[in-house]
Amino acid sequence: MGLGGLSAAIYTAMNWAQQTVSPTRATVIYAGEPVWAGLVGWLAGEALPARALAGAGLVVLGVLVSEMRLGKKAADKNPG
């Protein structure tokens, strides 16, 4: 019951905060969620093998790369 209530409060806060943050910034913030989850798990005593850390790093990197706008900058310089 406590975990459900806490989850509801967290998602309510996230939905409220999304109204004031750009979609790109919200995505970058959400990309940090696995990092914090891993850190809290590690502090709680959970073992994180190198393979799990590498996978988590790739997930975060994938989200961040997907938000980069390299193609748009090139298109802005050469309007065609």
Residue pairs with C-beta under 8 A, 6 or more apart in sequence:
17 26
18 26
21 29
24 67
27 63
27 66
27 67
28 63
28 64
28 67
30 63
31 60
31 63
31 64
32 60
34 56
34 59
34 60
35 56
35 60
38 48
38 53
38 56
41 48
42 48
